[in-house]
Each structure stands twice: as structure tokens, then as C-alpha cells.
Amino acid sequence: MSNMNRPKIVVLGAGYAGMMTAKRLTENLSPDEAEIVLVNKHNYHYQTTWLHEVAAGTINHNQARIMISDVINPNRVRLIYDTVVEVDTHDQRIVLEDSELSYDYVVVSLGFKTNTFGITGMEENAFFIQDIDSSRMIRDHMEYQFAKYNNEAKSVNDNLTIIVGGAGFTGIEFLGELVERIPKLCKKYDVDRSKIRIINVEAAPTIMPGFNEQLIQYGKQSLESRGVEFRLDSKITECKADRIVLNDGEEIVAETIVWTGGVTGNELLEKSGFELTKGKVSVANDLRMPDKENVFVLGDCSWVMNEATDRPYASTAQLAMQEADVAAYNLESLVKNQPLKNFVFDDKGTVASLGGKDAMGTVFNDNLIYGKTATFMKKMIDNRYLLLLGGPKLILKKGKLRPF
């Protein structure tokens, strides 16, 4: 196949799925076999699963950020830093803010958008852990509340109340980082720890719905012992600039309100006319759109069915990375006119950080782990991704290597 006739594969989004798909394509296909293009809004990739640490201020935002050109060879992959406006699957073109692209095959992996479930005022008044910039805003806002506390004529304790809406994975991990960060802020700004309230509000009767019950109890007790107040089975009906309103009419005043209650697929999917189910595309077993054989949809933009439970898998970094492997394999197969394979998820377990030296999770056939063992495993999971993406050099540069 000549270079003039080689197919163009365009990957949209440099999240976990997009980065690993581009990486695998460079390994599977030679330059003569396909042109590979990666489009991303920024010139960096960020660890979505580390954003809660950036938001709490327990790690620097630069540790969670990786320059794309450091791990994806720009001589092998054409890197375009621009915002996707539309995916036109009929004419096989990508509309960007500053240009347009045609494609033979496209991988849509544009990440998530925070889902506020229509709660009045949430979009306008709450902070979201959505990307690097939004996470830095949370960190800076919280520190500002501490910095001004002793310098105001009339300090009110509500200035230092932090509300976290949602007790799913992100919410619980953020709470774990908060209970580590708050004592340091108290010391830095000479604020009595008793003045700070950290309140978690969750509509379900339990934290981490769907998680192992033993782990749920462990996690809840760990966070409560370090000062987190849980308001379970409570729905937020309205978010105002300085307070939330619960379904029983109670109002809780706070200057810091962070919503972690849910995500949905990128809003561009709807704008592009994709058929959606609860904000995401339900893909076929080979990860393609059912009616478009040259369109793959991965990560937070897609639903992949678990045939054993007849429910979609939860969107996780682990799932996205495994999807990337299959998508890259199938793209290679399409280019070489070979059979495709179906996606089969290999659940290697799930570990949630609870801050500091505490964590909890399941690994290796649902074995339960807690405390330092779980914390060590969490770091190994984080470092494994860096190893797959950029090798030992990236681990040394960005990895979590601190001893206990």
C-alpha cells in the first residue's frame, strides 16, 4: 500500500483510552500501513484518577500532567491541539475550532462531562473535579478560605465548611485527601481544626453503592474517625452560592461546595447526532457503533455491556485501557482485512484511596485488602499505567514512589 493510499486513523481525545489506543497503533502498524492522528484540546494528558489529589492539594498538578509529545512520538503520530466541534460520521470528517479533518477510521474517546442531574443551581454554584484547571480552582479556593479566615473582622465558621456532594469513587477518594490536607492548612494558617466541617451528602443509603459491604463499612469508619460527617439517604435539591438545600428542607451553609455525584459522556456526542443512552453510546462487542463500521467509541463516551449481568461496565481507567488494546487490535485488523475480536473485560480488581496510608479494595478474584497493603497496591496500579504508557522513565518522572 502506498503512502498516498494509506488509511487515516483519527483518535479524538488524549485520555486513558485515547492515549493507549494511539500508543498501541504505533506498535501494531507501520508508517506505510496507516496515518495516525491524535487530536486533543491541550498539549498534555492528565491522570483523571489523580484529579481528586490535585483538588485537595495533596499533589502538585504537574505530577498529574504528562506532555503528550513525551510519550507519543510526533514523528509517528500527527498531533493536533484543537477543540473538537463536531464528528460528522456521514461525510467522515471532524470539525475543529480552527480546521477540519477527514478520516477513514475514527476513535471517539473525548472523556466525560460532569452530570448534575438537573439539580437547581449546581452547574452555576458548585465546583467540579473535571480537569486540571477545575481541580486547581478547588485547591486555590479552599486555601483562600483559610488564608482570609483570621483576617476578617467577623469570621464565621461556615467559611471553613466543605460540602462534598456524592459518595461514589471520586467523592470518597476526595474526602480521603481532604482529611489529610486540612490539618496542614490549619497549621499553615493558624486555624483551630474544630472550626472545619467536612460534610458528605449522598442520595443513596450507603457510600460507594455497589461496593463490597465490608469495604463500605471500613471506608466509612476510616473517614469518620478523621472528621468526615456523612449525610446519607439525603438528596440535594438546590445548590446556592453559599449553601445547599436538602430534600427535607434543611439548608447547610458552606463556602466550598464540590459536586462529585456523577458523570456522563462528552456533550459533543449529542451535538454530533449520535444515538445515546443516558448520555453515552451503546457500542457493539467489538467497540464500534452498531451502524458505523469505521467508528469506535471508548471510555467515558461509551457503554460496554457486561453480558453476565446484562448491565454496562462502570467507566474506569482500567476499562478504558483494556478497550484501547482491543480497539487498536481491531483497527489493525480492519487495515489488514483480518477478523476482528470482541471485547472481554478482565477485572483485575478495584482499589480506592482513603488518604495517607489508608485504602481499601478488591484484587485477584475479589480478595479484600485494607490499610497499607491496599495503599501499596493503589500506587502499583497508578505506576503500572505509567509503565505501559511511557516505560520506566515516566515512572521515575511522574510515578508515586514515596515510601510509607
Buried (B, 14 or more C-beta within 10 A) or exposed (E): EEEEEBBBBBBBBBBBBBBBBBBBBBEBBEEEBBBBBBBBBBEBBBBBBBBBBBBBBBBEBEBBBBEBEBBBEEEBBBBBBBEBBBBBBEEBBBBBEEEEBEBBBBBBBBBBBBBBEEBBBBEEBBBBBBBBEBBBBBBEBBBEBBBEBEEEEEBEEBBBBBBBBBBBBBBBBBBBBBBBBBBEBBEEBEBEEEBBBBBBBBBBEBBBEEBBEEBBEBBBEBBEEBBBBBBBEBBBBBBBEBBBBBEEEEEBBBBBBBBBBBBBBBEBBEEBEBEBEEBBBBBBBBBBBEEBEBBBBBBBBBBBBEEEEEEBBEBBBBBBBBBBBBBBBBBBBBBEEEEBEEBEBEBEBBBBBBBBEBBBBBBEEEEBBBBEBBBBBBBEBBBBBBBBBBEEEBBEEBBBEEEE
